[in-house]
Amino acid sequence: MKHTIRTAMAALLCLAAVAGVRADDFAALRAEAAGRTVRLAPGTQLEALVVSDYRSQNMELNPNVSWDKVDLGENLRTAYVESPDGRYGFRLRFAGIYENRLERGDRVRLDLGGCSLTGETDPERYTVDGLCAANVEVLERGVALPAKERRIADLKDEDLYTYVTLAGTEFLSKQGCYANVFESCVQRSRLNAFDQPSRRTDGWASLLKDADNGSIYMLVNTKCAWRRDGRGVPHGVGAVSGVLVHTPMRRYGGDMGRYAIRPLDERDIAIPRDTASSYVVVAEWNWDRNYDGAIRFEKQGYTPRSPKSGVAGDRVLPDAGEGFLSTTSGARMRLDTEYDTRYAQDGDGKAMRVNAALRLDSDTRDWFRFDNRGRMSGAEAIVVETSTEGVEGRGLSFDFSFLAGNHDINRSWGYPVEWKVEYSADGLPFIDAGRIFVLRPVVYNDAVIKDLGLRRLSYDAALGFTEYSVPLPVSLLGRKRLTVRLTPASAVMATIPENPADDSAGGVVTADFRQPFVLRLGRVAVRALR
C-alpha cells in the first residue's frame, strides 16, 4: 500500500512539474514528455496533419479484454497526426469512439489543454490521451501529406506515427491474402458472417521484404473486409504506405520488430500484380503452390497426400531449387491441414487449407537430448541442406513459417516454445543467427484437460502461421554445402494457464516428460538477394 501511495504521489508531482508548460510544436512537446507522462496546461495547442482515417478498421490492434471478448473500440478511438513537415508523429486516443472524426489530409488545430501526453522508450514514441471532439478544429481538408519514402533499414524512431512509404517491397509469401488466419475465432465481417466466427481474437500480420534484405510486418485487423477477396496478395515489387507503428502482438509470438506498418486500406499497397522479386530461390518447400500435390521424398519418392509418410531417415525434396529437408527428431512427416484461409472467396467455407503444410508428429521428448543426470544437453532440429555454388547475390535469407497444434486443446501445450536458427557452411561449426522465435499453437476450443480441468482459449493462441525471415551472411554464397537448422533454443514449455491472460510459457520439458507434439511448417526457403 505504501509503495502504491508513493508511486501515485510521484506521478502527481511529475504532472504538476509541467503544469505551466505551453508548446506549439511537436519537438517541444516531445521534449517535455520524454520517458514520462505529463498533463498539458490549458492553452496548449498544436497544428498537425491527420494521417489516419476514423472510418478505417486498421488503425490499432484491438486487445482482448476477457477470454471471449475483444475491445473493438480501441481501433475506433485511435488516430495519428504528424507535424506539417512530416518529421514527427503523435498517436491520439480519444475518450470515446464517436469523438474521433479525423480524416486523412485534415489540417487541424488541437487544443491539448487537460490532456495527458505519454512518452515511451525503446522505441521512442508519444501518445495523447483524453481528447474529445471539442479539442479538434479542422482548418482545411484534403491536404497532401509530405512525401516520406524510406527503405526499411533507414526507419528511425522519429518516424513512428507518421505516414511513410516503403519502397521496393514485396510479400514474403506470395501465396495467400493480406491476413492468413483461421476464421473460426476472428471478428465477424461480410467475409465470414455465414460461418459465425466466435469473435474472440483480432489482428494479424504479413511479412514484407525489401531489396536490401530488410523485413517488416504489415499489420491488418480482421474487421478489414479488404484483407481477403479471392485474388491473393500482389506478386510483384512496389511500394507499401501506411502509418509506422510499434505493436507487440502476443498471438504472433510477441516480438513484431521495432517497427511495423499499418495501411489504411488496400489502396496503400501499390505493388504490381505481375510476378517479380528481388530474390532468387536457392531451395524452397512451399506446399501452398498446389493444394492437391503430393509430398516427394528422396528415398520413397512421391507419396499420396496423407496419411502415408516417408521411411525412417528420409528427406523431403524441394518443389523449387535443389536441396533436402529432414529432421533429426525422428518425427513422422506428411502433408496436412494449414489452418488458415488464403484465396477463399466470401462465404465459401474454406477456413482450412488441406495438404498445404508439412506436419511433423512426434513426442516432445524426442526433440531434446538429456545427460545421465537429467539435464538438457542438446536439441534435435529441422535441417535444411542445399548448395550455393554458382549463386551470385548481395546476401541470403532463410525464410519459414510455423505453427503448433491440431486445433485441439490437448495438442496445444507441452511443446518447446522457444526456437532458434543456426547455419553452417561446408561442415564448419554452426553459428547462431541470434534471435529467438516463439512457436504458438493454432486457436482451439475451450475444453477440459486431464488433471487440469477446464481451460479457455489463451491470449497467446495464434490465428495462423507466423512468418519469419532471417538474413544470412553474404559469405555463405558460393559454398558447396550450406546447412540451416531450426531447433529448440531452450526447454521452456508451452502450457495452457487457468487464466487465459497469463503467459502460456509456464513450464520446462524434463527427461521423463511425455506429450504428443504436432509441428506444422507452412513454408521453408533459402533465397539469394539479387
ZAMAR-826428 format. One line per field, with one value per residue (C-alpha): x, y, z; residue number from 1; residue in one letter. Coordinates in steps of 0.5 Angstrom, whole numbers, padded with zeros to 4 digits, always signed. Layout:
BEGIN
u = (X,...)
v = (Y,...)
w = (Z,...)
i = (NUM,...)
aa = (A,...)
***
This chain:
BEGIN
u = (+0000,+0006,+0009,+0003,+0002,+0009,+0008,+0002,+0005,+0011,+0006,+0002,+0009,+0011,+0005,+0005,+0012,+0010,+0003,+0005,+0009,+0006,+0008,+0006,+0010,+0012,+0019,+0018,+0012,+0017,+0022,+0017,+0014,+0021,+0020,+0014,+0007,+0005,-0001,-0001,-0003,-0009,-0008,-0003,-0004,-0002,-0002,-0002,-0004,-0008,-0005,-0011,-0018,-0024,-0027,-0021,-0021,-0014,-0011,-0010,-0009,-0016,-0014,-0017,-0021,-0023,-0022,-0028,-0028,-0024,-0025,-0026,-0027,-0019,-0019,-0024,-0021,-0014,-0012,-0005,-0002,+0004,+0008,+0007,+0014,+0012,+0018,+0015,+0008,+0003,-0002,-0008,-0013,-0020,-0024,-0030,-0031,-0035,-0031,-0026,-0028,-0021,-0020,-0013,-0011,-0014,-0010,-0012,-0011,-0011,-0013,-0009,-0010,-0012,-0010,-0004,+0002,+0006,+0013,+0015,+0022,+0025,+0023,+0021,+0014,+0009,+0001,-0004,-0010,-0016,-0018,-0026,-0029,-0029,-0021,-0021,-0021,-0021,-0017,-0017,-0019,-0016,-0008,-0003,+0002,+0009,+0013,+0017,+0020,+0024,+0028,+0026,+0034,+0033,+0027,+0028,+0024,+0022,+0018,+0014,+0006,+0008,+0006,+0011,+0012,+0017,+0020,+0022,+0018,+0015,+0011,+0015,+0009,+0006,+0001,-0005,-0008,-0007,-0008,-0008,-0012,-0016,-0023,-0027,-0024,-0023,-0028,-0034,-0035,-0038,-0032,-0034,-0041,-0044,-0039,-0041,-0034,-0033,-0030,-0025,-0019,-0016,-0010,-0005,+0001,+0004,+0012,+0014,+0022,+0025,+0031,+0036,+0034,+0030,+0024,+0018,+0011,+0005,-0001,-0008,-0014,-0019,-0025,-0022,-0026,-0021,-0016,-0019,-0022,-0020,-0015,-0009,-0003,+0000,+0006,+0011,+0015,+0013,+0011,+0007,+0005,+0002,+0003,+0009,+0008,+0011,+0006,+0008,+0003,+0003,-0001,+0005,+0010,+0010,+0016,+0014,+0020,+0022,+0017,+0011,+0007,-0001,-0004,-0011,-0014,-0011,-0010,-0004,-0001,+0002,+0005,+0004,+0000,+0006,+0010,+0017,+0022,+0029,+0031,+0032,+0030,+0036,+0032,+0024,+0019,+0012,+0006,+0001,+0003,-0001,-0006,-0007,+0000,+0004,+0010,+0016,+0021,+0029,+0028,+0021,+0019,+0012,+0007,+0000,-0002,-0004,-0003,+0003,+0010,+0017,+0021,+0026,+0031,+0028,+0029,+0024,+0026,+0024,+0019,+0024,+0031,+0036,+0037,+0034,+0029,+0029,+0029,+0034,+0028,+0025,+0018,+0014,+0013,+0007,+0002,-0003,-0008,-0005,-0010,-0012,-0016,-0012,-0015,-0022,-0028,-0034,-0037,-0034,-0033,-0025,-0023,-0018,-0013,-0011,-0005,-0001,+0003,+0009,+0006,+0011,+0009,+0013,+0013,+0016,+0021,+0024,+0026,+0031,+0038,+0039,+0045,+0045,+0043,+0037,+0040,+0038,+0045,+0042,+0036,+0034,+0033,+0029,+0035,+0035,+0041,+0043,+0049,+0050,+0056,+0055,+0050,+0051,+0048,+0048,+0046,+0042,+0036,+0033,+0025,+0020,+0013,+0011,+0005,+0004,-0002,-0008,-0014,-0014,-0013,-0010,-0005,-0003,+0001,+0007,+0012,+0018,+0016,+0023,+0027,+0033,+0036,+0043,+0048,+0054,+0058,+0062,+0062,+0064,+0061,+0054,+0053,+0047,+0043,+0042,+0034,+0029,+0023,+0017,+0012,+0005,-0001,-0007,-0013,-0017,-0024,-0025,-0024,-0022,-0015,-0014,-0011,-0012,-0020,-0023,-0018,-0020,-0017,-0011,-0009,-0003,-0006,-0004,-0009,-0005,+0002,+0007,+0012,+0020,+0026,+0033,+0038,+0045,+0052,+0054,+0060,+0055,+0055,+0059,+0059,+0059,+0054,+0050,+0046,+0041,+0038,+0031,+0032,+0029,+0033,+0031,+0027,+0022,+0015,+0008,+0002,-0005,-0006,-0012,-0013,-0012,-0009,-0003,+0004,+0003,+0010,+0010,+0014,+0020,+0021,+0024,+0028,+0021,+0016,+0012,+0007,+0005,+0007,+0005,+0009,+0007,+0011,+0008,+0014,+0021,+0026,+0033,+0034,+0039,+0038,+0040)
v = (+0000,+0005,+0003,+0005,+0011,+0013,+0012,+0016,+0022,+0021,+0021,+0027,+0031,+0029,+0032,+0038,+0040,+0041,+0044,+0051,+0049,+0051,+0049,+0050,+0045,+0037,+0038,+0042,+0037,+0031,+0034,+0035,+0028,+0024,+0018,+0020,+0022,+0030,+0034,+0039,+0046,+0050,+0054,+0048,+0048,+0044,+0045,+0038,+0034,+0028,+0021,+0017,+0016,+0015,+0010,+0005,-0001,-0002,+0004,+0000,-0007,-0009,-0012,-0018,-0015,-0022,-0029,-0029,-0021,-0016,-0009,-0006,+0001,+0001,+0002,+0007,+0011,+0012,+0017,+0019,+0026,+0029,+0035,+0040,+0038,+0030,+0029,+0027,+0024,+0023,+0018,+0020,+0016,+0020,+0019,+0016,+0012,+0018,+0023,+0021,+0024,+0026,+0024,+0023,+0030,+0034,+0040,+0041,+0045,+0041,+0044,+0040,+0043,+0038,+0032,+0027,+0026,+0020,+0019,+0012,+0009,+0003,+0006,+0013,+0015,+0019,+0018,+0024,+0021,+0024,+0028,+0030,+0032,+0039,+0039,+0039,+0045,+0043,+0048,+0045,+0039,+0034,+0037,+0033,+0029,+0031,+0025,+0021,+0015,+0010,+0004,-0001,+0000,+0007,+0008,+0012,+0012,+0020,+0016,+0013,+0015,+0019,+0017,+0013,+0010,+0004,+0003,-0003,-0008,-0015,-0020,-0026,-0031,-0029,-0035,-0032,-0026,-0020,-0024,-0031,-0033,-0039,-0036,-0039,-0034,-0028,-0022,-0022,-0019,-0020,-0025,-0030,-0028,-0034,-0038,-0035,-0034,-0033,-0026,-0028,-0025,-0020,-0017,-0021,-0019,-0021,-0020,-0015,-0016,-0010,-0010,-0009,-0016,-0012,-0014,-0011,-0013,-0011,-0011,-0012,-0012,-0018,-0013,-0010,-0013,-0012,-0017,-0023,-0022,-0028,-0025,-0026,-0021,-0018,-0022,-0016,-0011,-0004,+0001,+0000,+0006,+0007,+0009,+0007,+0004,-0001,-0006,-0012,-0018,-0024,-0028,-0028,-0029,-0022,-0019,-0016,-0012,-0005,-0002,-0005,-0001,+0000,+0001,+0005,+0000,-0004,+0003,+0004,-0002,+0000,-0007,-0009,-0016,-0018,-0023,-0020,-0021,-0018,-0025,-0032,-0038,-0043,-0048,-0048,-0052,-0049,-0053,-0047,-0047,-0054,-0056,-0062,-0064,-0070,-0070,-0072,-0076,-0077,-0085,-0087,-0082,-0079,-0080,-0079,-0073,-0077,-0081,-0084,-0081,-0083,-0088,-0087,-0082,-0080,-0073,-0068,-0066,-0058,-0056,-0051,-0051,-0056,-0059,-0063,-0062,-0067,-0068,-0071,-0072,-0078,-0074,-0077,-0072,-0072,-0066,-0064,-0058,-0051,-0048,-0041,-0038,-0036,-0035,-0036,-0032,-0029,-0035,-0041,-0044,-0046,-0044,-0049,-0051,-0058,-0061,-0054,-0055,-0061,-0064,-0067,-0072,-0074,-0074,-0067,-0071,-0073,-0066,-0066,-0069,-0070,-0073,-0078,-0073,-0071,-0064,-0062,-0063,-0061,-0061,-0064,-0060,-0059,-0059,-0056,-0057,-0054,-0051,-0044,-0046,-0041,-0037,-0029,-0024,-0019,-0023,-0029,-0030,-0036,-0036,-0040,-0040,-0045,-0047,-0052,-0056,-0059,-0054,-0059,-0056,-0063,-0062,-0054,-0055,-0059,-0057,-0053,-0045,-0042,-0044,-0041,-0041,-0044,-0044,-0048,-0048,-0053,-0057,-0052,-0051,-0048,-0041,-0038,-0033,-0029,-0029,-0033,-0035,-0036,-0042,-0041,-0046,-0045,-0043,-0048,-0049,-0049,-0056,-0060,-0062,-0068,-0067,-0059,-0058,-0053,-0049,-0043,-0040,-0037,-0030,-0033,-0038,-0036,-0034,-0038,-0039,-0034,-0032,-0030,-0028,-0029,-0025,-0030,-0027,-0026,-0030,-0036,-0035,-0040,-0045,-0053,-0054,-0050,-0053,-0049,-0052,-0050,-0052,-0051,-0046,-0048,-0053,-0048,-0051,-0048,-0049,-0047,-0043,-0043,-0035,-0034,-0028,-0031,-0032,-0039,-0041,-0043,-0050,-0054,-0060,-0065,-0072,-0076,-0071,-0075,-0071,-0071,-0066,-0063,-0058,-0055,-0052,-0047,-0045,-0046,-0043,-0041,-0035,-0030,-0023,-0021)
w = (+0000,+0002,-0005,-0009,-0005,-0006,-0014,-0014,-0011,-0016,-0022,-0019,-0018,-0025,-0028,-0023,-0025,-0033,-0031,-0033,-0040,-0046,-0053,-0060,-0064,-0064,-0062,-0055,-0053,-0054,-0050,-0044,-0044,-0046,-0042,-0037,-0037,-0037,-0036,-0041,-0039,-0041,-0048,-0050,-0058,-0064,-0071,-0075,-0081,-0080,-0083,-0080,-0082,-0077,-0082,-0083,-0079,-0079,-0074,-0068,-0065,-0062,-0055,-0051,-0045,-0043,-0045,-0050,-0052,-0056,-0055,-0062,-0059,-0059,-0066,-0067,-0061,-0065,-0069,-0072,-0073,-0076,-0076,-0082,-0085,-0083,-0079,-0072,-0071,-0065,-0063,-0061,-0056,-0056,-0050,-0054,-0060,-0063,-0061,-0067,-0073,-0076,-0084,-0087,-0090,-0085,-0083,-0075,-0069,-0063,-0056,-0052,-0045,-0040,-0044,-0042,-0046,-0045,-0048,-0048,-0050,-0054,-0059,-0057,-0059,-0056,-0054,-0053,-0048,-0047,-0053,-0055,-0061,-0058,-0058,-0065,-0070,-0077,-0081,-0088,-0091,-0097,-0095,-0099,-0094,-0094,-0098,-0094,-0097,-0094,-0094,-0088,-0086,-0086,-0081,-0074,-0068,-0070,-0076,-0071,-0072,-0079,-0086,-0089,-0096,-0096,-0103,-0107,-0102,-0104,-0100,-0097,-0098,-0105,-0104,-0099,-0097,-0093,-0087,-0087,-0081,-0078,-0079,-0073,-0068,-0071,-0072,-0076,-0082,-0089,-0090,-0085,-0083,-0086,-0081,-0075,-0072,-0064,-0065,-0059,-0063,-0067,-0071,-0076,-0080,-0086,-0087,-0092,-0095,-0099,-0104,-0098,-0094,-0089,-0087,-0083,-0081,-0085,-0079,-0081,-0077,-0078,-0079,-0085,-0091,-0096,-0093,-0097,-0103,-0107,-0111,-0106,-0105,-0111,-0113,-0115,-0112,-0111,-0105,-0099,-0095,-0088,-0081,-0078,-0071,-0066,-0064,-0060,-0061,-0056,-0061,-0066,-0061,-0058,-0062,-0068,-0069,-0067,-0073,-0077,-0082,-0082,-0089,-0088,-0094,-0100,-0104,-0099,-0102,-0109,-0111,-0118,-0119,-0124,-0121,-0120,-0114,-0111,-0109,-0113,-0110,-0108,-0105,-0103,-0100,-0101,-0101,-0102,-0109,-0110,-0105,-0109,-0109,-0106,-0102,-0105,-0101,-0103,-0102,-0102,-0108,-0109,-0103,-0103,-0099,-0093,-0088,-0091,-0089,-0091,-0089,-0083,-0084,-0091,-0093,-0097,-0104,-0105,-0110,-0113,-0113,-0110,-0103,-0098,-0091,-0086,-0078,-0073,-0068,-0072,-0073,-0078,-0084,-0088,-0091,-0087,-0086,-0086,-0081,-0085,-0090,-0096,-0103,-0101,-0103,-0099,-0095,-0099,-0092,-0094,-0087,-0087,-0093,-0093,-0096,-0095,-0089,-0087,-0081,-0076,-0071,-0065,-0058,-0054,-0051,-0058,-0059,-0053,-0051,-0044,-0040,-0035,-0029,-0033,-0035,-0042,-0046,-0053,-0058,-0065,-0071,-0077,-0082,-0089,-0094,-0100,-0104,-0106,-0111,-0117,-0114,-0114,-0110,-0104,-0099,-0097,-0093,-0089,-0089,-0086,-0082,-0077,-0072,-0067,-0065,-0068,-0067,-0061,-0054,-0052,-0057,-0056,-0050,-0047,-0053,-0054,-0054,-0056,-0062,-0066,-0073,-0074,-0080,-0082,-0089,-0091,-0085,-0080,-0073,-0073,-0072,-0068,-0072,-0066,-0065,-0061,-0065,-0061,-0063,-0062,-0062,-0067,-0064,-0060,-0057,-0049,-0046,-0040,-0040,-0036,-0029,-0030,-0031,-0036,-0040,-0044,-0051,-0049,-0051,-0054,-0059,-0066,-0071,-0077,-0079,-0076,-0082,-0081,-0085,-0082,-0086,-0087,-0089,-0096,-0094,-0095,-0102,-0107,-0102,-0104,-0098,-0093,-0087,-0084,-0077,-0074,-0067,-0060,-0056,-0049,-0045,-0044,-0045,-0047,-0042,-0042,-0036,-0032,-0033,-0041,-0040,-0036,-0040,-0044,-0043,-0036,-0035,-0037,-0041,-0037,-0039,-0036,-0040,-0045,-0049,-0057,-0061,-0067,-0071,-0078,-0083,-0088,-0092,-0092,-0096,-0098,-0102,-0105,-0106,-0113)
i = (1,2,3,4,5,6,7,8,9,10,11,12,13,14,15,16,17,18,19,20,21,22,23,24,25,26,27,28,29,30,31,32,33,34,35,36,37,38,39,40,41,42,43,44,45,46,47,48,49,50,51,52,53,54,55,56,57,58,59,60,61,62,63,64,65,66,67,68,69,70,71,72,73,74,75,76,77,78,79,80,81,82,83,84,85,86,87,88,89,90,91,92,93,94,95,96,97,98,99,100,101,102,103,104,105,106,107,108,109,110,111,112,113,114,115,116,117,118,119,120,121,122,123,124,125,126,127,128,129,130,131,132,133,134,135,136,137,138,139,140,141,142,143,144,145,146,147,148,149,150,151,152,153,154,155,156,157,158,159,160,161,162,163,164,165,166,167,168,169,170,171,172,173,174,175,176,177,178,179,180,181,182,183,184,185,186,187,188,189,190,191,192,193,194,195,196,197,198,199,200,201,202,203,204,205,206,207,208,209,210,211,212,213,214,215,216,217,218,219,220,221,222,223,224,225,226,227,228,229,230,231,232,233,234,235,236,237,238,239,240,241,242,243,244,245,246,247,248,249,250,251,252,253,254,255,256,257,258,259,260,261,262,263,264,265,266,267,268,269,270,271,272,273,274,275,276,277,278,279,280,281,282,283,284,285,286,287,288,289,290,291,292,293,294,295,296,297,298,299,300,301,302,303,304,305,306,307,308,309,310,311,312,313,314,315,316,317,318,319,320,321,322,323,324,325,326,327,328,329,330,331,332,333,334,335,336,337,338,339,340,341,342,343,344,345,346,347,348,349,350,351,352,353,354,355,356,357,358,359,360,361,362,363,364,365,366,367,368,369,370,371,372,373,374,375,376,377,378,379,380,381,382,383,384,385,386,387,388,389,390,391,392,393,394,395,396,397,398,399,400,401,402,403,404,405,406,407,408,409,410,411,412,413,414,415,416,417,418,419,420,421,422,423,424,425,426,427,428,429,430,431,432,433,434,435,436,437,438,439,440,441,442,443,444,445,446,447,448,449,450,451,452,453,454,455,456,457,458,459,460,461,462,463,464,465,466,467,468,469,470,471,472,473,474,475,476,477,478,479,480,481,482,483,484,485,486,487,488,489,490,491,492,493,494,495,496,497,498,499,500,501,502,503,504,505,506,507,508,509,510,511,512,513,514,515,516,517,518,519,520,521,522,523,524,525,526,527,528,529,530)
aa = (M,K,H,T,I,R,T,A,M,A,A,L,L,C,L,A,A,V,A,G,V,R,A,D,D,F,A,A,L,R,A,E,A,A,G,R,T,V,R,L,A,P,G,T,Q,L,E,A,L,V,V,S,D,Y,R,S,Q,N,M,E,L,N,P,N,V,S,W,D,K,V,D,L,G,E,N,L,R,T,A,Y,V,E,S,P,D,G,R,Y,G,F,R,L,R,F,A,G,I,Y,E,N,R,L,E,R,G,D,R,V,R,L,D,L,G,G,C,S,L,T,G,E,T,D,P,E,R,Y,T,V,D,G,L,C,A,A,N,V,E,V,L,E,R,G,V,A,L,P,A,K,E,R,R,I,A,D,L,K,D,E,D,L,Y,T,Y,V,T,L,A,G,T,E,F,L,S,K,Q,G,C,Y,A,N,V,F,E,S,C,V,Q,R,S,R,L,N,A,F,D,Q,P,S,R,R,T,D,G,W,A,S,L,L,K,D,A,D,N,G,S,I,Y,M,L,V,N,T,K,C,A,W,R,R,D,G,R,G,V,P,H,G,V,G,A,V,S,G,V,L,V,H,T,P,M,R,R,Y,G,G,D,M,G,R,Y,A,I,R,P,L,D,E,R,D,I,A,I,P,R,D,T,A,S,S,Y,V,V,V,A,E,W,N,W,D,R,N,Y,D,G,A,I,R,F,E,K,Q,G,Y,T,P,R,S,P,K,S,G,V,A,G,D,R,V,L,P,D,A,G,E,G,F,L,S,T,T,S,G,A,R,M,R,L,D,T,E,Y,D,T,R,Y,A,Q,D,G,D,G,K,A,M,R,V,N,A,A,L,R,L,D,S,D,T,R,D,W,F,R,F,D,N,R,G,R,M,S,G,A,E,A,I,V,V,E,T,S,T,E,G,V,E,G,R,G,L,S,F,D,F,S,F,L,A,G,N,H,D,I,N,R,S,W,G,Y,P,V,E,W,K,V,E,Y,S,A,D,G,L,P,F,I,D,A,G,R,I,F,V,L,R,P,V,V,Y,N,D,A,V,I,K,D,L,G,L,R,R,L,S,Y,D,A,A,L,G,F,T,E,Y,S,V,P,L,P,V,S,L,L,G,R,K,R,L,T,V,R,L,T,P,A,S,A,V,M,A,T,I,P,E,N,P,A,D,D,S,A,G,G,V,V,T,A,D,F,R,Q,P,F,V,L,R,L,G,R,V,A,V,R,A,L,R)
***
